């Protein structure tokens, strides 16, 4: 299953779940009220939406994530590279670095990563 990209509210909601899981739905309502200013109905709507997307499970009123934070971050990163840089990872890196320099150690680490992911 390919992880879907999240809207800002969805990402903030998932952060709360990842930080608290497994979390009883009543406790999740409290956390969303405190951290996001949401009403109870908004939280339950979001649980349903994220469940329909296959990202969370609400079983016996306990909510758990079905995807990891890292999976979502990877999907978001791929989406940015695809959308903004026409899929060009080198183009993304040039833009990201701008006029900054990186240390010799960082360069070596990047080279090792490139070698590890090369075909």
Backbone torsions as a table, in degrees:
resi	resn	phi	psi	omega
1	UNK	NA	130.5	176.9
2	UNK	-84.5	130.3	-179.9
3	UNK	-71.0	132.4	178.8
4	UNK	-79.5	152.6	174.0
5	UNK	-76.4	151.0	-176.2
6	UNK	-109.3	147.0	169.9
7	UNK	-76.2	165.8	-175.5
8	UNK	-55.6	-47.6	-179.8
9	UNK	-63.0	-38.6	178.1
10	UNK	-65.4	-41.6	-179.9
11	UNK	-64.4	-41.9	178.8
12	UNK	-65.8	-38.7	176.8
13	UNK	-62.7	-46.4	179.8
14	UNK	-63.7	-36.7	177.0
15	UNK	-57.7	-42.2	179.3
16	UNK	-63.3	-43.2	179.4
17	UNK	-64.2	-48.4	-179.5
18	UNK	-58.8	-37.3	-178.7
19	UNK	-75.9	-17.0	-170.7
20	UNK	-124.5	-6.6	-170.5
21	UNK	-70.7	151.9	-8.3
22	UNK	-69.7	139.2	-174.8
23	UNK	-126.2	125.6	175.0
24	UNK	-59.4	142.7	-175.7
25	UNK	-59.7	-34.5	177.0
26	UNK	-63.7	-40.3	176.8
27	UNK	-67.3	-37.4	177.9
28	UNK	-63.2	-37.7	175.8
29	UNK	-59.6	-45.6	179.2
30	UNK	-61.8	-46.6	-178.7
31	UNK	-62.5	-41.1	179.6
32	UNK	-69.2	-32.8	176.1
33	UNK	-66.9	-44.8	-178.9
34	UNK	-66.9	-46.9	-170.8
35	UNK	-91.6	-26.7	-174.5
36	UNK	-120.2	-11.0	-178.1
37	UNK	74.2	22.6	-177.0
38	UNK	-84.0	152.6	171.7
39	UNK	-84.1	163.6	179.3
40	UNK	-55.3	-44.7	-177.4
41	UNK	-63.3	-35.6	179.2
42	UNK	-65.1	-42.9	-180.0
43	UNK	-64.0	-44.6	179.8
44	UNK	-66.9	-34.6	175.0
45	UNK	-63.3	-41.9	-179.6
46	UNK	-68.5	-38.5	176.2
47	UNK	-57.9	-46.2	-179.5
48	UNK	-62.8	-47.5	-179.0
49	UNK	-59.8	-46.8	-177.1
50	UNK	-70.9	-30.4	175.0
51	UNK	-67.2	-44.2	177.9
52	UNK	-61.5	-31.6	178.1
53	UNK	-80.0	-7.3	-179.7
54	UNK	79.9	21.2	-177.2
55	UNK	-98.6	-25.5	177.4
56	UNK	-134.5	162.4	175.5
57	UNK	-125.5	133.8	176.0
58	UNK	-117.7	97.4	-176.4
59	UNK	-121.3	123.4	-177.2
60	UNK	55.3	39.3	179.0
61	UNK	62.4	27.0	174.7
62	UNK	-121.9	125.1	-175.2
63	UNK	-100.7	131.1	175.3
64	UNK	-135.2	153.2	178.3
65	UNK	-81.0	143.4	175.0
66	UNK	-102.7	-4.1	175.4
67	UNK	-130.8	153.1	179.4
68	UNK	-89.3	161.1	175.2
69	UNK	-57.6	-40.8	-178.4
70	UNK	-64.8	-37.3	177.6
71	UNK	-64.2	-41.7	179.5
72	UNK	-68.6	-42.0	178.3
73	UNK	-61.7	-40.0	179.0
74	UNK	-64.1	-42.8	178.6
75	UNK	-63.5	-42.0	178.4
76	UNK	-62.4	-44.2	-179.5
77	UNK	-62.9	-45.4	178.3
78	UNK	-60.7	-39.9	179.7
79	UNK	-62.6	-41.8	179.0
80	UNK	-63.8	-45.2	-179.2
81	UNK	-63.7	-43.0	179.5
82	UNK	-64.4	-49.6	-174.0
83	UNK	-71.5	-45.6	-171.6
84	UNK	-91.7	-28.7	-174.0
85	UNK	-122.6	21.4	178.7
86	UNK	50.9	35.8	177.5
87	UNK	79.8	6.3	-176.2
88	UNK	-89.1	106.1	176.4
89	UNK	-65.3	-42.6	175.5
90	UNK	-59.2	-39.4	177.8
91	UNK	-62.0	-40.6	176.9
92	UNK	-62.3	-47.2	-177.6
93	UNK	-63.2	-40.6	178.5
94	UNK	-62.1	-45.3	179.6
95	UNK	-65.9	-41.8	-178.6
96	UNK	-63.2	-44.6	-178.2
97	UNK	-74.0	-33.5	-179.5
98	UNK	56.0	-125.6	-179.7
99	UNK	-99.4	11.7	178.8
100	UNK	-75.6	155.8	171.9
101	UNK	-111.2	157.9	176.8
102	UNK	-117.2	156.5	-179.0
103	UNK	-73.3	163.7	177.1
104	UNK	-59.1	-39.4	-179.9
105	UNK	-64.5	-42.4	178.7
106	UNK	-64.6	-39.9	178.7
107	UNK	-62.8	-43.1	178.6
108	UNK	-63.6	-41.3	178.6
109	UNK	-62.7	-42.3	177.4
110	UNK	-63.6	-41.1	178.7
111	UNK	-61.6	-42.5	179.1
112	UNK	-63.9	-40.2	178.8
113	UNK	-65.4	-41.6	178.9
114	UNK	-62.0	-44.6	178.7
115	UNK	-62.0	-40.2	-178.8
116	UNK	-66.1	-33.9	-177.3
117	UNK	-99.7	0.6	179.6
118	UNK	-72.6	149.5	177.5
119	UNK	-73.7	NA	NA
